[in-house]
Amino acid sequence: MKKKVLATLLTAAMLATTLAGCGGGAAPENEGGGVEAPSAEEGEAPAAEGGEATAADEGGEASADDAAAEEEIPTATFGDPNGTHMEMWTFVELHGQHYGNMVEKWNEENPDRTIEITCTTYPYADMHTKLLTSLNAGTGAPDICDVEIGQFPNVVAGLDTWLVPQNDTAAPYLDTMVQARMDVYKGSDGNYYGIPYHVGATVMYYNVAAMAEAMGISNDDVIAKIDAVTTWDDYAALGQEYLDAVATDGKYWTSVDTAGCDWQWIAMAEYGEDWTGGMDGTANVQLDSVKKMCTMEQEWVNSGLAEVSPDGHVDLEAGFQNILDHNIVSFPKAMWYMSRFTNYMPEEKGNWYIAKCPVFEAGQKCSVGIGGTGTVVTQQAVDKDLASEFLCWAKMSEEGEQLIWDNLGFDVCNTVLWNDDAFAHDDNNQYNQFFINYPYDVLYSIKDDIGTVYTTAISPTINEQMCNVTLNDILENGVSVDEALQAAQDVVDLEQ
Amino acid sequence: MNKFKKFFYSQKAAPYVFVLPFILSFLLFWIYPLCSTITMSFQDITPTGTEWIGAKNFAKLLKDTVFHTAIKNSFQYMILTLVLLIPFPMFFAVLMDSRLVKAKGFWKACLYVPALTSVVISGTLFRLMFSEYPTGQMNVITAALGLGTFKWLKMKATGLGALLLVACWRWTGVNMLYFISGLKAIDTAMYEAADIDGATAWQKFRYVTIPLLKPTTVYVLTISVYAGLAMFMESYMLWAGPDSPNNIGLTIVGYLYKRGITKNQLGYGSAVGIVLLVIALAINIVQLILNGTLKKEEN
């Protein structure tokens, strides 16, 4: 009797586990990946630029990725059906559109070497998982693929067994490009593997209209005050002035991040430090610059000058809503955040002013390149030379840079264009229209002050520890900065 | 033709033919991956080559505090699911089997439907419910009760509570069905005999139902131990990825996914998997011995 029941149940178990085995293996790739919201430091990934799919009223960390997971995977084919066919993967639909536009131009200019390209947009985590799996397997990878900078170390680990070096094809454009942005996509063998879209220079965004209203002064007076800010002390003082004027609960000068390391990156750039230790160095998160920034953030949270960003950082629905509600009126972010304004906060048009970030000590660098997407050509490409040549042209030529600025709103890496009047002061450009000042004027003014923090093999570990544990401990749980950074260092040391 | 007939009717061959599909799938999808996971756990696998590194992966696991957090979380979750997901489904099953409940089919369906719902969808809904926003469902409820709002998914206790809620919502109906099938196998004569002896309802439950349900309970316990330790999807969905504040939602399988898939460290990920297997096997073997399931049945 007892045996019979047990036998029946065991049979059921065998059947169930067999089925579960099939289901379980596929689950993370097919279902899971769609909902990962990458942290702020990972650049332009979170709320995909093509984000018409985003539900603005979603409360959680859900971003455009969620909606994308439940919809069909968007695929678009561009170019000449008789040309060389290429597959391209991205996690931002607009990026695919960019290659679509560029392939049409390429075909006009190169009628003997035409291309047809199929761009597929996968959710962020899904795409990177698929790419790694197909590169590992040696089959199934696309010809050209976008790789987000936070994920880049995992992909570039394959060096030239996985990816095609771009040294020769990139060479014609190198003298006008920001060298630091080329360097972040280098492999450990010194070859260039990824081609950048943008610098991602950090700047300070200020809501001039809200400040003027609260402080009872004109926009110009507010701008004069902002322009007078040099150091973080000046910045905090201006914030206090604003808070005294607005005197309302729930209003803050800025918000500090627990799920992104932008603030720490800025501090490192200002002191010329880098917690990864560079390409061949040893990682150290207990840097003076990091300590100073964390201590300052903790003080601000305690004094009520700053709040902790809802859901962890400003590049999520929660962050957009917070900005729209004018709960915060200033924050530092990379220049690619401009597209978040036009996409998710169009009603803020004409309110915001872009300025350089404050520094700890006068004379320091005031910006750092954050985030980014390096596009790679895989060794599985049908025509590696053609794919490489097209990629470099599409992302680094003047035609390519023009479209990147107009459509994607990025601070392009071609420095010659930064003070080109026709390019930088084009009043038809939606970003020039949106902000009070010309974004490229700010960029040009800080062109020698943009520091570099490398993204190396240890970066994902540091980023993960900081965003999951350390910054939460410091800003939410009141753990001392030294203690929290020591714990982070212990975790990082285990990996090196 | 005759040969085939002979073969299939042969009492010696037929059993093997019948179990062949299972044996094949078992070898292909279980034994082969298991062996290769064991091999890989002793290797450092990089895109450019594979290297034998002995027990270094395991030595590293001993020092890896994030992994220790994952184990602690998985254990807490497993124990609490055992506490919640055995007594309550058993109680519901007894209710369903009694004459006290009307419209049994309806209630059974209600409890079972969550198991059929996609975890992706339910996880997303639960995430929105537990949002730290004042407009999140749970915050609306707590605010209405005058308790204020909470950052549900940022704190250990509430985060674990949310996970348990998802687990209970999802698995109560399934476990209840197991218990119902166990109850059906109990001979009603036992209850009649107890009635004649003047047993109360509680005594019947305590001295007839519980002992006779033991095989089912042991089975549910065994799969729950494994399911608790291997939980991944619920946490992945609730925190929109394998990362959670202070790693409060990190589980052993979540860590395996993070290392093996996201970071492409297949060797280290395999070592995590082996540790999970060893833990789950150890607990279950001890538990089965203590329950007497592995003993020879007495006649």
Interface residues (C-beta under 8 A of the other chain):
Chain A: M1 K2 K3 K4 V5 L6 L9 L10 A13 M14 T18 G21 C22 A27 P28 E31 G32 G34 V35 E36 A37 P38 S39 E58 G59 G60 E61 A62 D66 A69 E70 A125 H128 T129 L132 T133 L135 N136 N154 A157 G158 L159 T161 W162 T258 A259 P310 D311 G312 A318 P460 E464 Q465 C467 N468 V469 N472 D473 E476 N477 D490 V491 L494
Chain B: F22 S25 F26 F29 W30 T46 P47 T48 K60 K63 D64 T65 V66 S118 V119 V120 G123 T124 R127 L128 F130 S131 E132 Y133 T135 G136 K151 L153 K154 Y178 G182 A185 K214 P215 T216 Y219 I223 F232 M233 Y236 M237 W239 A240 G241 P242 D243 S244 P245 N246 N247 Y257 I261 T262 K263 N264 T293 E297
